[in-house]
């Protein structure tokens, strides 16, 4: 067991029965070593391979072992709830603030990333190294991130920062991605409030495209694309939903999703670790406000994806801007936006909601 502090947030690391790491963030439990994992677990078996799509220049992970992952268990068998006398879960303690552990059914994790086999061959592949972790936001099964207090959200922020730094230091990791999928409509198979962190052995396609756009814009204008984009949204102001001293939340001019908001720090930084303490604290306040507005959009909890975009570990850090993208697939009460023929087949999005109208609606829900 190891223990330490992240600013004012306590961190303690223990091992689960199969050797995976579990990290407690916050003051609960006081003595994690008093709650060993008493389950009988077989060794972790991960068979992930990254294969390169030569037409798109993208890596695709093949992870057949995930077919056996936990799927929509009832509350009494939720693996993310605290353990009790009658059940043993992934978290041995009877209570916790925030808990992070290595996923037992990870998409990534076949050792170090290594190098592609036959890199110049059309059929290039390599082990899909890296790591996948689960972040439990609350011990309360029926809660959501929006139910947290700013202080509890600050513990989650501390966990995001810690894991982003820790995973970026692993051999072969090129990018770290913190995210949350919420709602059955999104495809969530565990309803307990949680997110995930992926440590990729490559730079993701979305980030590659953004960096290419930044490079092109820099060569044409001599300016940073992210900086000028944020300045343009401030100058227009019609799509701004929330503003603070350190952050701006706005619906992007070319929003892909019915309700989509991007949160940018006003001072450009490459990743979560580079945020100042004041910016981290203000983010918790604004983000909770925004999530609660999303839940008021349709009179029921909104399905959403919340995605932290951080710079790659080894390149593009001078140009990339940390930001969070939050969007819902619900376009109206009882109606979803499906990625059908145009979006899924061609990657050509169309949006049924005018971005300026979406921003106005979210402002009204203060």
Legacy VTK file of the C-alpha trace (Angstrom):
# vtk DataFile Version 3.0
C-alpha trace
ASCII
DATASET POLYDATA
POINTS 366 float
0.000 0.000 0.000
1.239 3.496 -0.824
-0.164 6.815 0.323
0.402 10.448 -0.571
-1.289 13.802 -1.031
-2.256 15.841 -4.108
-2.511 19.341 -2.773
-5.199 18.863 -0.130
-6.464 15.551 -1.571
-5.236 12.305 -0.023
-4.360 9.382 -2.310
-3.834 5.775 -1.233
-2.936 2.905 -3.584
-3.668 -0.776 -2.863
-3.732 -3.954 -4.943
-6.815 -5.977 -5.848
-6.875 -9.772 -5.660
-5.638 -10.193 -9.238
-2.845 -7.617 -8.913
-4.612 -4.624 -10.447
-4.099 -1.230 -8.850
-6.887 0.512 -6.937
-6.457 4.136 -5.872
-8.599 5.890 -3.267
-8.765 9.682 -3.531
-10.076 11.712 -0.594
-10.460 11.054 3.096
-12.626 7.924 2.897
-11.702 5.242 3.789
-9.245 6.260 6.511
-7.432 2.898 6.545
-7.790 1.145 3.142
-5.445 -1.636 4.229
-8.146 -2.749 6.673
-10.274 -3.765 3.671
-8.303 -6.251 1.526
-9.857 -7.702 -1.615
-10.967 -11.167 -0.493
-12.374 -12.275 -3.847
-10.986 -15.266 -5.683
-10.063 -13.835 -9.075
-8.245 -15.499 -11.919
-5.355 -13.746 -13.654
-6.178 -10.863 -15.967
-6.369 -11.999 -19.589
-6.044 -9.242 -22.202
-5.680 -9.847 -25.924
-5.729 -6.472 -27.660
-4.168 -5.747 -31.011
-3.926 -2.414 -32.800
-4.325 -2.649 -36.564
-3.718 0.271 -38.914
-6.377 1.247 -41.459
-4.267 2.207 -44.497
-7.075 4.196 -46.168
-7.718 6.481 -43.203
-4.312 6.265 -41.536
-5.994 5.348 -38.232
-5.411 2.646 -35.649
-8.279 0.291 -34.760
-8.095 -1.838 -31.608
-9.294 -5.450 -31.766
-10.220 -6.555 -28.214
-12.267 -9.751 -28.364
-11.923 -10.464 -24.624
-14.307 -7.568 -23.922
-17.228 -9.664 -25.134
-17.349 -11.119 -21.608
-17.410 -7.796 -19.708
-20.104 -7.001 -17.132
-23.337 -5.960 -18.840
-26.205 -4.113 -17.125
-26.136 -5.876 -13.724
-28.868 -5.176 -11.194
-28.060 -2.905 -8.269
-27.274 -5.807 -5.939
-24.468 -6.909 -8.266
-23.048 -3.507 -9.231
-19.233 -3.883 -9.279
-18.677 -0.167 -8.592
-20.592 0.104 -5.313
-18.675 -0.227 -2.030
-18.286 -3.745 -0.713
-20.485 -4.950 2.136
-21.075 -8.026 4.251
-23.219 -9.634 1.556
-21.268 -8.661 -1.553
-17.702 -8.086 -2.705
-17.091 -5.612 -5.482
-14.176 -3.996 -7.286
-13.904 -1.617 -4.314
-13.267 -3.601 -1.099
-13.913 -0.700 1.313
-17.422 -0.032 2.710
-17.231 3.611 1.646
-15.098 5.910 -0.489
-14.985 9.441 -1.922
-13.489 8.769 -5.358
-11.969 5.454 -6.423
-9.897 4.654 -9.515
-8.880 1.165 -10.588
-7.495 -0.695 -13.573
-10.328 -1.989 -15.740
-10.691 -5.769 -15.558
-11.928 -5.751 -19.182
-9.692 -3.110 -20.782
-9.676 -2.118 -24.433
-5.948 -1.448 -24.145
-3.285 -3.134 -22.108
-1.321 -5.842 -23.913
2.000 -4.779 -22.426
4.061 -1.946 -23.879
2.941 -0.482 -27.183
6.118 -1.404 -29.030
6.395 -0.777 -32.759
4.169 -1.766 -35.615
4.983 -5.003 -37.372
5.693 -4.529 -41.079
5.261 -0.744 -40.738
5.556 -0.266 -44.483
3.108 -3.079 -45.203
-0.557 -2.471 -45.899
-1.511 -4.882 -43.112
0.427 -3.316 -40.214
-0.358 -4.249 -36.621
1.096 -4.217 -33.134
0.114 -5.030 -29.540
-2.392 -2.484 -28.245
-0.403 -1.454 -25.199
-1.490 1.266 -22.827
-3.927 1.165 -19.944
-7.618 1.659 -19.163
-8.880 2.787 -15.772
-12.324 3.295 -14.232
-13.044 6.423 -12.179
-15.903 6.070 -9.656
-17.231 9.549 -8.887
-19.394 8.589 -5.910
-20.261 5.575 -3.730
-23.968 6.376 -4.257
-25.315 4.099 -6.981
-28.206 6.340 -8.023
-26.231 9.604 -7.991
-24.673 11.394 -10.956
-21.787 13.790 -11.428
-24.318 16.640 -11.325
-25.226 15.601 -7.761
-21.695 16.208 -6.465
-20.754 19.241 -4.415
-17.949 21.475 -5.727
-15.695 19.945 -3.068
-16.461 16.408 -4.263
-15.949 17.472 -7.882
-12.554 18.872 -6.847
-11.544 15.372 -5.676
-12.494 14.014 -9.112
-10.416 16.784 -10.699
-7.454 15.788 -8.504
-7.882 12.181 -9.661
-8.002 13.247 -13.332
-4.802 15.253 -12.914
-3.019 12.476 -11.045
-3.947 9.794 -13.543
-3.147 11.999 -16.550
0.360 12.561 -15.215
0.856 8.982 -14.061
-0.355 7.332 -17.256
1.568 9.731 -19.496
4.765 8.457 -17.870
4.151 4.817 -18.858
6.323 3.372 -21.656
4.742 3.740 -25.092
1.815 5.949 -24.046
1.210 8.788 -26.499
-2.044 10.360 -25.266
-4.265 10.308 -22.147
-8.024 10.753 -22.394
-10.411 11.269 -19.442
-14.104 10.893 -20.266
-17.567 9.971 -19.041
-20.351 8.157 -20.884
-23.702 8.701 -19.151
-27.046 7.073 -19.978
-28.312 3.904 -21.619
-28.934 5.850 -24.846
-25.182 6.421 -25.079
-24.534 2.693 -24.598
-23.563 2.694 -20.920
-23.654 -0.817 -19.420
-23.001 0.180 -15.782
-25.339 2.827 -14.372
-23.215 3.670 -11.320
-21.735 7.210 -11.707
-18.319 6.681 -13.227
-15.968 7.696 -15.999
-12.863 6.240 -17.574
-9.288 7.127 -18.466
-7.580 5.685 -21.542
-3.821 5.799 -22.077
-3.389 5.265 -25.825
-0.274 3.896 -27.542
-0.937 6.311 -30.425
-2.303 9.818 -30.958
-6.036 9.572 -31.566
-7.483 10.485 -35.002
-9.464 13.442 -33.610
-6.361 14.975 -32.045
-4.295 14.336 -35.176
-6.829 16.296 -37.230
-6.892 19.181 -34.762
-3.103 19.393 -34.727
-3.011 19.365 -38.532
-5.520 22.233 -38.584
-3.418 24.125 -36.042
-0.269 23.678 -38.132
-2.000 24.849 -41.299
-3.509 27.873 -39.530
-0.160 28.777 -37.982
1.565 28.698 -41.358
-1.142 30.871 -42.925
-1.658 33.430 -40.151
1.187 33.111 -37.671
-1.402 32.686 -34.898
-2.726 29.880 -32.727
-6.004 28.437 -33.986
-7.428 27.694 -30.532
-6.678 31.225 -29.283
-8.308 32.873 -32.295
-11.315 30.547 -32.168
-12.009 31.413 -28.533
-11.562 35.123 -29.296
-14.042 34.831 -32.201
-16.652 33.207 -29.950
-16.188 35.989 -27.392
-16.529 38.637 -30.097
-19.760 37.093 -31.421
-21.055 36.141 -27.914
-24.371 34.656 -29.145
-23.256 31.107 -28.420
-21.666 31.705 -25.014
-23.514 29.856 -22.266
-21.375 30.527 -19.176
-18.361 32.688 -18.376
-16.061 32.831 -15.404
-12.780 34.468 -14.634
-10.852 31.451 -15.911
-13.257 29.557 -18.223
-15.672 30.106 -21.098
-18.421 27.638 -22.042
-19.923 28.011 -25.501
-21.856 26.134 -28.164
-19.471 25.851 -31.133
-20.405 27.650 -34.353
-20.400 24.337 -36.266
-21.800 22.102 -33.519
-22.141 18.456 -34.532
-24.644 17.518 -31.815
-28.071 18.946 -30.882
-26.766 20.314 -27.585
-22.981 20.556 -27.495
-20.883 22.805 -25.275
-17.125 23.318 -25.230
-15.339 24.608 -22.116
-12.019 26.377 -22.665
-9.683 27.862 -20.087
-9.027 31.491 -20.979
-5.306 30.889 -20.562
-4.275 28.202 -23.018
-2.583 25.180 -21.437
-1.811 21.775 -22.982
-3.289 19.499 -20.329
-4.997 19.179 -16.955
-1.735 19.161 -15.019
-0.903 22.640 -16.348
-4.085 24.241 -14.971
-3.624 26.698 -12.112
-5.365 25.910 -8.822
-7.849 28.753 -9.280
-8.802 27.481 -12.737
-9.351 23.950 -11.402
-11.611 25.264 -8.632
-13.684 27.451 -10.961
-14.091 24.612 -13.441
-15.842 22.514 -10.788
-18.401 25.268 -10.192
-19.104 25.949 -13.882
-19.148 22.301 -14.913
-21.698 21.338 -12.249
-23.871 24.276 -13.338
-23.657 23.139 -16.952
-24.482 19.498 -16.182
-27.556 20.568 -14.222
-28.711 22.690 -17.162
-28.343 19.649 -19.428
-30.537 17.657 -17.038
-33.206 20.364 -17.212
-33.290 20.402 -21.021
-35.876 17.646 -21.396
-37.236 17.120 -17.893
-35.173 13.976 -17.315
-31.463 13.166 -16.970
-29.700 13.804 -20.259
-27.577 11.090 -21.858
-24.204 12.627 -22.600
-20.539 12.190 -23.355
-18.069 14.413 -21.539
-14.603 14.389 -23.082
-11.349 16.000 -21.961
-9.084 16.827 -24.908
-5.458 16.981 -23.809
-2.292 17.452 -25.845
-0.330 14.334 -26.814
2.513 13.347 -24.507
5.366 14.005 -26.918
4.359 16.504 -29.603
2.021 19.362 -30.445
2.050 20.650 -26.885
2.932 24.228 -27.841
-0.100 24.508 -30.124
-2.789 22.345 -28.532
-5.327 23.760 -26.068
-6.842 21.713 -23.261
-10.632 21.794 -23.462
-13.672 19.763 -22.499
-16.455 18.838 -24.919
-19.886 17.954 -23.513
-22.714 16.805 -25.761
-25.969 14.896 -25.696
-27.472 12.688 -28.370
-31.004 13.744 -27.346
-32.452 16.352 -29.724
-35.961 16.643 -28.266
-38.056 14.898 -25.572
-38.108 11.201 -26.462
-36.036 11.749 -29.615
-32.395 10.914 -30.235
-29.944 11.929 -32.911
-28.722 8.711 -34.487
-25.467 8.491 -36.393
-26.998 6.910 -39.443
-25.956 6.772 -43.103
-24.372 10.192 -43.564
-22.631 10.496 -40.197
-21.559 6.870 -39.738
-20.950 6.035 -43.367
-19.266 9.245 -44.529
-18.421 11.190 -41.366
-20.570 14.039 -42.700
-22.587 15.509 -39.828
-25.878 17.390 -40.006
-27.443 19.056 -36.959
-31.187 19.524 -36.399
-30.711 22.277 -33.782
-29.351 25.741 -34.622
-26.292 26.322 -32.369
-27.426 29.852 -31.431
-30.834 28.459 -30.380
-29.147 25.715 -28.331
-27.023 28.314 -26.511
-30.041 30.501 -25.800
-31.963 27.535 -24.410
-29.072 26.560 -22.104
-28.764 30.151 -20.859
-32.475 30.143 -20.000
-32.014 27.059 -17.817
-29.787 28.813 -15.269
LINES 1 367
366 0 1 2 3 4 5 6 7 8 9 10 11 12 13 14 15 16 17 18 19 20 21 22 23 24 25 26 27 28 29 30 31 32 33 34 35 36 37 38 39 40 41 42 43 44 45 46 47 48 49 50 51 52 53 54 55 56 57 58 59 60 61 62 63 64 65 66 67 68 69 70 71 72 73 74 75 76 77 78 79 80 81 82 83 84 85 86 87 88 89 90 91 92 93 94 95 96 97 98 99 100 101 102 103 104 105 106 107 108 109 110 111 112 113 114 115 116 117 118 119 120 121 122 123 124 125 126 127 128 129 130 131 132 133 134 135 136 137 138 139 140 141 142 143 144 145 146 147 148 149 150 151 152 153 154 155 156 157 158 159 160 161 162 163 164 165 166 167 168 169 170 171 172 173 174 175 176 177 178 179 180 181 182 183 184 185 186 187 188 189 190 191 192 193 194 195 196 197 198 199 200 201 202 203 204 205 206 207 208 209 210 211 212 213 214 215 216 217 218 219 220 221 222 223 224 225 226 227 228 229 230 231 232 233 234 235 236 237 238 239 240 241 242 243 244 245 246 247 248 249 250 251 252 253 254 255 256 257 258 259 260 261 262 263 264 265 266 267 268 269 270 271 272 273 274 275 276 277 278 279 280 281 282 283 284 285 286 287 288 289 290 291 292 293 294 295 296 297 298 299 300 301 302 303 304 305 306 307 308 309 310 311 312 313 314 315 316 317 318 319 320 321 322 323 324 325 326 327 328 329 330 331 332 333 334 335 336 337 338 339 340 341 342 343 344 345 346 347 348 349 350 351 352 353 354 355 356 357 358 359 360 361 362 363 364 365
